[in-house]
């Protein structure tokens, strides 16, 4: 049997499997940004609202909802301002607010990056004009994260 000094046992016993784990990254809320907007809340009117689902190129400017979970097939949230529309006509009308050119300029700045916009892994793969490393990040871009932090910072820089 090996006798270990008490100070060594106390030093190592606080760590899982005797190994010191790396420090966790702390995330803080960006000042001046809130997930709540000045828009009226999106209200669910009861039944299924038949809207126009997003097509492939729409995901560049709009964040949708997966068809499996969607009570509203046409749900789309603008990546620039967060406004919600359910029909193709509503999305066309929204173009007049000027979100498209802002997003185009932001995508142009992000195009040079080799870091995934969602998970920040190194990649040379481009989807919708922005770097994305895998199908999981692509799914998150299309249906989960409307404005990733990197895109939000670039949009703030443009404004």
Backbone torsions as a table, in degrees:
resi	resn	phi	psi	omega
1	UNK	NA	139.1	-178.3
2	UNK	-97.3	131.9	177.7
3	UNK	-97.3	118.5	178.7
4	UNK	-99.7	142.1	177.4
5	UNK	-64.0	147.0	-177.5
6	UNK	-60.2	-38.9	-177.7
7	UNK	-63.2	-34.0	179.4
8	UNK	-71.0	-41.8	179.7
9	UNK	-63.2	-43.8	178.5
10	UNK	-64.1	-38.2	-177.6
11	UNK	-66.3	-42.7	-174.1
12	UNK	-86.3	-26.5	-172.0
13	UNK	-69.4	-17.4	179.9
14	UNK	-78.1	-7.6	-176.4
15	UNK	-111.9	144.3	177.7
16	UNK	-65.4	130.3	-179.5
17	UNK	57.8	22.3	177.1
18	UNK	74.7	10.9	-177.9
19	UNK	-112.8	141.6	176.2
20	UNK	-82.5	126.5	-178.7
21	UNK	-86.6	151.9	178.4
22	UNK	-66.8	154.0	-179.3
23	UNK	-68.0	142.1	179.1
24	UNK	-79.1	145.0	177.7
25	UNK	-74.4	133.4	177.9
26	UNK	-97.7	134.3	178.6
27	UNK	-110.1	133.6	178.8
28	UNK	-120.4	151.1	178.9
29	UNK	-68.6	136.4	177.9
30	UNK	-71.5	128.1	-178.8
31	UNK	-67.1	141.4	178.1
32	UNK	84.0	0.3	179.4
33	UNK	-122.1	134.2	177.8
34	UNK	-133.8	145.8	178.3
35	UNK	-72.7	-16.4	177.2
36	UNK	-88.6	137.4	179.9
37	UNK	-111.8	175.4	178.5
38	UNK	-80.7	3.1	-179.2
39	UNK	-76.7	151.7	174.5
40	UNK	-65.3	149.9	-177.2
41	UNK	-63.9	148.3	178.0
42	UNK	-75.1	118.1	-174.2
43	UNK	-102.3	134.7	176.2
44	UNK	-86.7	122.7	-171.6
45	UNK	-90.3	5.5	178.9
46	UNK	120.8	-97.9	-175.4
47	UNK	-72.2	-171.9	179.2
48	UNK	-77.2	124.3	177.8
49	UNK	-90.3	121.0	-179.0
50	UNK	-82.9	111.3	177.9
51	UNK	-118.1	-177.7	177.5
52	UNK	-95.1	118.3	-179.4
53	UNK	-64.8	155.7	179.6
54	UNK	-71.8	142.0	174.8
55	UNK	-97.8	-179.9	-173.9
56	UNK	-53.4	-50.1	-176.2
57	UNK	-74.2	-18.9	-179.3
58	UNK	-65.8	-27.9	-177.2
59	UNK	-66.0	-14.4	176.2
60	UNK	-65.5	-36.5	-176.0
61	UNK	-110.6	-17.7	-173.7
62	UNK	-127.2	143.6	173.7
63	UNK	-101.9	125.2	-176.0
64	UNK	-100.1	-161.3	177.9
65	UNK	-133.2	133.8	-178.8
66	UNK	-57.1	140.7	-176.3
67	UNK	-59.6	-27.8	-178.6
68	UNK	-66.3	-39.3	-175.2
69	UNK	-97.3	-9.9	-170.1
70	UNK	-75.0	120.1	169.5
71	UNK	-80.9	-19.4	-179.1
72	UNK	-128.3	108.6	-174.4
73	UNK	-66.8	-21.3	-176.6
74	UNK	-99.2	9.7	-177.2
75	UNK	-56.8	129.6	177.1
76	UNK	-149.8	131.1	179.4
77	UNK	-113.6	128.3	-178.5
78	UNK	-65.8	134.3	-179.7
79	UNK	-72.9	-20.7	-177.8
80	UNK	-88.6	-53.9	-173.3
81	UNK	-110.3	-12.6	177.6
82	UNK	85.1	4.9	-179.7
83	UNK	-68.7	142.3	-175.9
84	UNK	-105.7	133.3	176.1
85	UNK	-134.4	152.7	-176.8
86	UNK	-117.3	-6.8	-177.5
87	UNK	-131.3	161.5	178.5
88	UNK	-63.6	-37.1	179.0
89	UNK	-64.3	-41.9	178.2
90	UNK	-62.3	-40.0	178.9
91	UNK	-68.4	-37.2	177.1
92	UNK	-66.1	-39.9	178.7
93	UNK	-64.4	-34.6	-178.6
94	UNK	-67.6	-24.2	179.0
95	UNK	-55.6	-30.2	-176.5
96	UNK	-68.4	-14.9	-179.4
97	UNK	-77.7	-13.9	175.4
98	UNK	90.7	16.8	178.8
99	UNK	-72.5	-33.1	-178.0
100	UNK	-58.6	-52.7	179.6
101	UNK	-62.0	-35.3	177.2
102	UNK	-63.7	-45.1	179.3
103	UNK	-65.8	-39.1	177.8
104	UNK	-59.3	-44.0	179.7
105	UNK	-65.6	-39.5	177.7
106	UNK	-64.9	-43.2	179.4
107	UNK	-64.0	-35.1	178.3
108	UNK	-63.7	-39.2	177.6
109	UNK	-69.6	-37.0	-178.4
110	UNK	-78.6	-18.4	-176.9
111	UNK	-61.1	-32.1	-178.6
112	UNK	-73.2	-17.7	-176.1
113	UNK	-73.5	149.2	174.0
114	UNK	-113.1	22.2	-179.3
115	UNK	-113.6	130.8	-179.1
116	UNK	-57.2	134.0	-176.6
117	UNK	-70.1	-21.8	-178.4
118	UNK	-94.5	-55.8	-172.2
119	UNK	-109.1	-2.9	175.3
120	UNK	67.0	23.3	172.7
121	UNK	-83.6	152.9	179.3
122	UNK	-68.7	134.8	-179.0
123	UNK	-157.6	156.0	172.7
124	UNK	-116.1	4.0	-178.6
125	UNK	-82.8	132.4	178.5
126	UNK	-118.7	130.7	175.5
127	UNK	-130.7	132.3	-176.7
128	UNK	56.5	25.4	177.1
129	UNK	83.8	4.0	177.9
130	UNK	-125.7	151.2	-178.8
131	UNK	-70.3	125.9	175.6
132	UNK	-140.2	134.7	-170.2
133	UNK	-85.3	-29.7	-173.5
134	UNK	-152.3	176.5	-179.9
135	UNK	-65.3	-32.6	179.0
136	UNK	-64.0	-43.0	177.8
137	UNK	-67.2	-35.6	177.4
138	UNK	-63.9	-42.5	177.9
139	UNK	-64.0	-42.3	179.0
140	UNK	-63.3	-38.5	177.6
141	UNK	-63.5	-43.2	-175.9
142	UNK	-72.0	-37.5	-168.0
143	UNK	-125.0	-16.9	-171.7
144	UNK	-111.9	-61.6	-173.6
145	UNK	-96.2	109.1	-178.8
146	UNK	-70.3	-47.4	-179.0
147	UNK	-132.5	95.2	177.4
148	UNK	-60.0	157.8	-175.6
149	UNK	-55.6	-42.2	-178.2
150	UNK	-61.8	-45.7	179.3
151	UNK	-64.9	-39.3	179.0
152	UNK	-61.8	-43.0	179.5
153	UNK	-63.7	-41.8	-179.8
154	UNK	-66.5	-40.6	177.6
155	UNK	-63.6	-38.2	176.8
156	UNK	-65.4	-36.6	178.9
157	UNK	-66.8	-36.0	-179.5
158	UNK	-69.9	-40.8	-177.6
159	UNK	-69.0	NA	NA
